[in-house]
Amino acid sequence: MEPLLLGVVVAAAGGFAFLNGFHDVSNSVATAVRTRALTPTVAVLLAAFFNLVGALLSTSLALFFTDAGIGLPPGPTGLGILVAALLAAGSWGVFTWYRGKPSSSTHALLGGIIGAGAASQLVRGPAMSGAGETLLLQIVLPLVLSPVVAYLLAYAAVFPATWLLRHGSPAKVNRGNRMAQSVLAGAFALGHGLQDGQRTMAVILLALVGSGYASGSDMPLWVQLFAAVLLACGSLFGGWRITHTLGNRLVHIDPLRGMTAQGVSSAMLFIGAISLHFPLSSTHTMTSAIVGAGANQRFASVQRPRVVRILAVWLWTAPVTALLGAVFFLALSPLL
């Protein structure tokens, strides 16, 4: 039974990685396509390539997530929690994509794990361990605070960017900003690969550790390749519903502000992954940076009702996926 469950976890994690790339590629390409810095085809190919590279470059967050973040029960119960969490996160990802709403895959996965873990205790199964203070301080708080930081940084960064380019002609300034956006679109995709590629690796590594097939101290090469390739493939087939929301429905954005938003969000993903070892949501950082940069204009351009609806989706992500994770686990529990 346990090897079969392990195979189900790996398959579900692969589906989650594909859906993650499919859902989040919009974050990398939205502003570059909106300002015509890149054509849609080139933007998606660029994002897919750098997602692949980013996921292959770093495993530190996945090892942290496995070692210190969440201690799952060993055996079938732990595998059942992972299956339920992945199904919950995947269901929410499909729903938010269909509605054209950017949402955090990381928040969805964490919500699913917490809900499934609570359901395990409800049926008197073993409880998760080591998820208390570490989960709050090292995972939840960075995800909650990152939108605020991204908004403020992007709003503030428009001032020096405008001052530095004040003597250039509009055509020259826009051309230079579009060139910078082309570079930063790849940089953001690389940061997304560094960040979100580790989620799938962490889940598979947790499953391998719980089944006794790995120690958790290093990352098997096949896990890294598996997660990276599926993330990149999902990016190639990325949905344009969310791209349209980010590029056209939230705020009027020009090449300068698009470049500023991409620069701020890319820097945050790199710092979070490499220096701080914090998981940051690429969706939260990019969406907030777009709104922050776009809000720093003389004329009102932010579509506040749409921003409020997106914030509501973000607030509901963890509770809804926790509930879905609990339901899925209870449905699976007779098999465990």
C-alpha positions as CSV (number, residue, x, y, z in Angstrom):
1,M,0.0,0.0,0.0
2,E,2.7,2.4,0.9
3,P,4.7,2.2,-2.4
4,L,1.4,2.8,-4.2
5,L,0.7,5.9,-2.1
6,L,4.2,7.2,-2.7
7,G,3.6,6.9,-6.4
8,V,0.4,8.8,-6.1
9,V,2.2,11.6,-4.2
10,V,4.8,11.8,-6.9
11,A,2.2,11.9,-9.6
12,A,0.1,14.5,-7.8
13,A,3.3,16.6,-7.1
14,G,4.1,16.5,-10.8
15,G,0.6,17.7,-11.6
16,F,1.0,20.5,-9.0
17,A,4.3,21.6,-10.6
18,F,2.8,21.7,-14.1
19,L,-0.2,23.7,-12.8
20,N,2.2,26.0,-10.9
21,G,4.0,26.9,-14.1
22,F,0.8,27.1,-16.0
23,H,-0.8,29.4,-13.4
24,D,2.3,31.6,-12.5
25,V,3.9,32.2,-15.9
26,S,1.6,35.2,-16.1
27,N,3.6,36.8,-13.4
28,S,6.7,36.7,-15.5
29,V,5.3,37.9,-18.9
30,A,2.3,40.1,-18.1
31,T,4.0,43.5,-17.9
32,A,6.5,42.7,-20.7
33,V,3.7,41.7,-23.1
34,R,1.4,44.6,-22.0
35,T,4.1,47.2,-22.8
36,R,5.1,45.3,-26.0
37,A,8.6,44.7,-24.7
38,L,8.3,41.1,-25.8
39,T,5.9,39.2,-28.0
40,P,3.7,36.6,-26.2
41,T,5.5,33.7,-27.8
42,V,9.0,35.0,-27.0
43,A,7.9,35.9,-23.5
44,V,6.5,32.4,-22.7
45,L,9.6,30.7,-24.2
46,L,11.9,32.9,-22.1
47,A,9.9,32.3,-18.9
48,A,9.8,28.5,-19.4
49,F,13.6,28.4,-20.0
50,F,14.5,30.4,-16.9
51,N,11.9,28.6,-14.8
52,L,13.8,25.4,-15.7
53,V,17.2,26.9,-14.9
54,G,16.0,28.4,-11.6
55,A,14.5,25.2,-10.4
56,L,17.7,23.3,-11.3
57,L,20.0,25.8,-9.5
58,S,18.7,25.8,-6.0
59,T,17.4,23.2,-3.5
60,S,18.1,25.1,-0.2
61,L,14.4,26.1,0.4
62,A,13.2,22.6,-0.3
63,L,15.7,21.1,2.2
64,F,14.7,23.8,4.8
65,F,11.0,23.1,4.2
66,T,11.6,19.3,4.7
67,D,14.0,19.6,7.6
68,A,12.6,22.4,9.7
69,G,9.2,23.5,8.3
70,I,6.7,20.7,8.7
71,G,7.2,17.3,10.3
72,L,4.7,14.9,8.7
73,P,3.7,11.6,10.3
74,P,5.6,8.6,8.8
75,G,3.9,6.0,6.7
76,P,0.5,6.0,5.0
77,T,-0.9,8.9,7.1
78,G,1.8,11.3,6.1
79,L,1.5,10.3,2.4
80,G,-2.3,10.7,2.6
81,I,-1.8,14.3,4.0
82,L,0.4,15.1,1.1
83,V,-2.0,13.7,-1.5
84,A,-4.9,15.6,0.1
85,A,-2.9,18.8,0.2
86,L,-1.8,18.6,-3.4
87,L,-5.4,17.9,-4.6
88,A,-6.6,20.9,-2.6
89,A,-3.9,23.2,-3.9
90,G,-4.5,22.0,-7.5
91,S,-8.2,22.4,-7.3
92,W,-7.8,26.0,-6.0
93,G,-5.3,26.7,-8.7
94,V,-7.7,25.6,-11.5
95,F,-10.5,27.6,-10.0
96,T,-8.5,30.8,-9.7
97,W,-7.1,30.4,-13.2
98,Y,-10.6,30.0,-14.6
99,R,-11.7,33.1,-12.8
100,G,-8.6,35.0,-14.0
101,K,-7.4,35.7,-10.5
102,P,-3.7,35.6,-9.5
103,S,-3.2,33.5,-6.3
104,S,-0.4,31.9,-4.4
105,S,0.3,28.3,-5.0
106,T,2.5,28.2,-1.9
107,H,-0.3,29.5,0.3
108,A,-2.7,27.0,-1.3
109,L,-0.2,24.1,-0.6
110,L,0.4,25.2,3.0
111,G,-3.4,25.5,3.6
112,G,-4.0,22.1,2.2
113,I,-1.3,20.5,4.4
114,I,-2.6,22.2,7.5
115,G,-6.2,21.2,6.8
116,A,-5.3,17.6,6.0
117,G,-3.1,17.4,9.1
118,A,-6.0,18.7,11.2
119,A,-8.3,16.1,9.6
120,S,-5.8,13.4,10.5
121,Q,-6.1,14.3,14.2
122,L,-9.9,14.4,13.8
123,V,-9.9,10.7,13.0
124,R,-7.4,10.1,15.8
125,G,-4.5,9.6,13.5
126,P,-0.9,10.8,14.2
127,A,-0.4,14.5,14.4
128,M,2.2,16.7,12.5
129,S,5.2,17.8,14.5
130,G,7.5,20.7,14.4
131,A,5.1,22.9,12.5
132,G,4.3,25.6,15.1
133,E,6.6,28.5,15.6
134,T,8.9,27.6,12.6
135,L,5.8,27.5,10.3
136,L,4.6,30.9,11.5
137,L,7.9,32.8,11.6
138,Q,9.7,31.3,8.7
139,I,6.9,30.6,6.2
140,V,3.6,32.3,7.0
141,L,4.9,35.8,7.9
142,P,7.2,36.2,4.9
143,L,4.2,35.3,2.6
144,V,1.9,37.7,4.4
145,L,4.3,40.6,4.6
146,S,5.8,40.3,1.0
147,P,2.8,42.0,-0.7
148,V,3.1,45.0,1.6
149,V,6.9,45.2,1.1
150,A,6.6,44.8,-2.7
151,Y,3.9,47.5,-3.0
152,L,5.9,50.0,-0.9
153,L,9.2,49.3,-2.7
154,A,7.7,49.6,-6.2
155,Y,5.9,52.8,-5.3
156,A,9.1,54.3,-3.9
157,A,11.3,53.1,-6.8
158,V,9.3,55.0,-9.4
159,F,10.7,58.3,-7.9
160,P,14.4,57.6,-8.6
161,A,13.7,55.9,-11.9
162,T,11.7,58.9,-13.1
163,W,14.4,61.3,-11.9
164,L,17.2,59.4,-13.7
165,L,15.3,59.4,-17.0
166,R,13.9,63.0,-16.7
167,H,16.1,64.4,-19.6
168,G,15.5,61.6,-22.1
169,S,12.9,61.8,-24.9
170,P,9.8,59.7,-24.4
171,A,10.7,57.4,-27.3
172,K,14.2,56.8,-26.1
173,V,13.1,56.3,-22.5
174,N,10.4,53.8,-23.5
175,R,12.8,51.9,-25.7
176,G,15.3,51.6,-22.9
177,N,12.7,50.5,-20.4
178,R,11.4,47.9,-22.8
179,M,14.9,46.5,-23.2
180,A,15.3,46.4,-19.4
181,Q,11.9,44.6,-19.2
182,S,13.0,41.9,-21.6
183,V,16.0,41.2,-19.3
184,L,14.0,41.4,-16.1
185,A,11.3,39.1,-17.4
186,G,13.9,36.4,-17.6
187,A,15.3,37.4,-14.2
188,F,11.8,37.1,-12.6
189,A,11.2,33.7,-14.2
190,L,14.6,32.6,-12.8
191,G,13.6,33.8,-9.4
192,H,10.2,32.0,-9.8
193,G,12.0,28.8,-10.6
194,L,14.3,29.3,-7.6
195,Q,11.3,29.8,-5.3
196,D,8.4,27.7,-6.6
197,G,10.4,24.8,-8.0
198,Q,11.3,24.0,-4.5
199,R,7.7,23.5,-3.4
200,T,7.3,20.4,-5.6
201,M,10.8,19.1,-4.6
202,A,9.9,19.6,-0.9
203,V,6.7,17.6,-1.2
204,I,8.4,14.7,-2.9
205,L,11.3,14.7,-0.5
206,L,8.8,14.8,2.5
207,A,7.1,11.7,1.0
208,L,10.5,9.9,0.4
209,V,11.6,10.7,4.0
210,G,8.3,9.5,5.4
211,S,8.5,6.3,3.4
212,G,12.1,5.7,4.4
213,Y,13.6,6.1,0.9
214,A,15.6,9.3,1.7
215,S,17.2,11.0,4.7
216,G,16.2,14.5,3.8
217,S,19.7,15.8,4.0
218,D,20.2,16.1,0.3
219,M,18.0,16.3,-2.8
220,P,17.9,13.3,-5.2
221,L,18.8,14.4,-8.8
222,W,15.7,12.8,-10.3
223,V,13.4,14.8,-8.0
224,Q,15.1,18.1,-9.1
225,L,14.8,17.2,-12.8
226,F,11.2,16.0,-12.4
227,A,10.1,19.2,-10.7
228,A,12.1,21.5,-13.0
229,V,10.9,19.9,-16.3
230,L,7.2,19.9,-15.3
231,L,7.4,23.5,-14.0
232,A,8.9,24.6,-17.4
233,C,6.3,22.5,-19.4
234,G,3.5,24.2,-17.4
235,S,4.9,27.6,-18.3
236,L,4.9,26.7,-22.0
237,F,1.2,26.1,-21.9
238,G,0.5,29.1,-19.6
239,G,-3.0,30.5,-19.3
240,W,-3.5,34.0,-20.6
241,R,-6.5,34.7,-18.3
242,I,-4.3,35.8,-15.4
243,T,-1.9,37.6,-17.8
244,H,-4.8,39.8,-19.0
245,T,-5.8,40.6,-15.4
246,L,-2.3,41.6,-14.4
247,G,-1.4,43.5,-17.6
248,N,-4.7,45.2,-18.3
249,R,-7.3,45.1,-15.6
250,L,-5.5,46.3,-12.4
251,V,-3.7,49.5,-13.3
252,H,-2.6,51.5,-16.3
253,I,1.1,50.7,-16.6
254,D,3.8,52.2,-18.9
255,P,7.2,50.7,-19.7
256,L,8.9,52.6,-16.9
257,R,6.5,51.4,-14.3
258,G,6.5,47.9,-15.8
259,M,10.3,47.8,-15.6
260,T,10.1,49.1,-11.9
261,A,7.6,46.4,-10.9
262,Q,9.6,43.6,-12.5
263,G,12.9,44.9,-11.0
264,V,11.5,45.1,-7.5
265,S,9.7,41.7,-7.6
266,S,12.7,39.9,-9.1
267,A,15.0,41.3,-6.5
268,M,12.7,40.1,-3.7
269,L,12.5,36.6,-5.1
270,F,16.3,36.4,-5.4
271,I,16.9,37.8,-1.9
272,G,14.2,35.5,-0.4
273,A,15.6,32.4,-2.1
274,I,19.3,32.9,-1.8
275,S,20.0,35.2,1.1
276,L,17.2,34.8,3.6
277,H,15.9,31.3,2.6
278,F,12.4,32.6,2.9
279,P,9.6,31.3,0.7
280,L,8.0,34.2,-1.1
281,S,5.0,34.1,-3.4
282,S,5.8,35.3,-6.9
283,T,2.1,36.1,-7.4
284,H,2.0,38.3,-4.3
285,T,5.2,40.1,-5.1
286,M,4.5,40.8,-8.8
287,T,0.9,41.7,-8.4
288,S,1.6,44.1,-5.5
289,A,4.6,45.6,-7.3
290,I,2.5,46.3,-10.4
291,V,-0.2,48.0,-8.3
292,G,2.5,49.9,-6.3
293,A,4.3,51.2,-9.4
294,G,1.1,52.0,-11.2
295,A,-0.3,53.9,-8.2
296,N,2.6,56.3,-8.3
297,Q,1.1,58.5,-11.1
298,R,-0.5,61.9,-11.2
299,F,-3.8,60.5,-12.5
300,A,-5.9,57.8,-10.8
301,S,-5.3,54.6,-12.6
302,V,-5.7,51.7,-10.1
303,Q,-8.9,49.7,-10.5
304,R,-9.6,49.5,-6.8
305,P,-12.6,47.1,-7.0
306,R,-10.5,44.5,-8.9
307,V,-7.7,44.9,-6.5
308,V,-10.0,44.3,-3.6
309,R,-11.4,41.2,-5.2
310,I,-7.9,39.9,-5.7
311,L,-7.0,40.6,-2.0
312,A,-10.2,38.7,-1.1
313,V,-8.9,35.7,-3.1
314,W,-5.6,35.9,-1.3
315,L,-7.3,36.0,2.1
316,W,-9.5,33.0,1.3
317,T,-6.7,30.9,-0.3
318,A,-5.4,29.3,2.9
319,P,-8.8,28.7,4.6
320,V,-10.5,27.3,1.5
321,T,-7.6,24.9,0.7
322,A,-7.4,23.9,4.4
323,L,-11.0,22.9,4.2
324,L,-10.5,21.1,0.9
325,G,-7.4,19.4,2.3
326,A,-9.4,18.2,5.3
327,V,-12.3,16.9,3.0
328,F,-9.9,15.1,0.7
329,F,-8.0,13.5,3.6
330,L,-11.3,12.3,5.2
331,A,-12.3,10.8,1.9
332,L,-8.9,9.0,1.7
333,S,-8.7,8.0,5.3
334,P,-10.5,4.6,4.9
335,L,-7.8,3.6,2.4
336,L,-5.0,4.5,4.9
